[in-house]
Amino acid sequence: MQLNIIISILFLFLTSFDETIVIDSVEYKIPTNWQGKKIDKALVADPKKLVQLPQENTFEDYRIYLKKEARDAFVKMADAAKKDSVKLIADSGYRSANFQKKIIKRRLDQGDSFEKIMKFVAPPGYSEHETGLAVDLVPSEIEFAKSKAYAWLKKNAAKFGFVETYPEDVIPSTRWEPWHWYYADKDN
């Protein structure tokens, strides 16, 4: 049994170096900071089963969808924050692998290198947004870390099952994203 585990781990380690994606018939090597972090297909959301966040919780009438348990927890969290005079406004939720590909293609068409894009955008198949459990809050930029909302989330998000996926200085070679929160507690 232990030999099977060792072989499986070795296989995963060796095959992670061959991770690639294809955009417009061009094959790109997945950068090392994303290798081995592909989203398990069992976790990818079924778009037909997603539910919309209430408009009061979204930026500029965006239509943002999440899995029901994540949406319900986010609404409860936003209501609790509101009682503390804090507004939690989402500008992104579920995004498909195809949508991630379109983001990258648009940036490539604008002249950005694939390597530069990968510093700011997850490759298709690697984004937590594909699970329907991740949400980005306004403003979706580093300034969010200075907001009242971020301070409130650091103290309270875990009570509602949310975690900051990419915290400052915790995961080497991964950019800090204080606006990105993931619903990890499906039993909450």
Secondary structure, DSSP 8 states (H G I E B T S, - for coil): -HHHHHHHHHHHHHHGGG-EEEETTEEEE--TTTTT----GGGS--GGG-EE--GGGBGGG---EE-HHHHHHHHHHHHHHHHTT----EEE----HHHHHHHHHHHHHTT--HHHHTTTS--TT--GGGGT-EEEESS-SGGGGGSHHHHHHHHHGGGGTEEESS-TTTSTT----TTEEEE--TT-
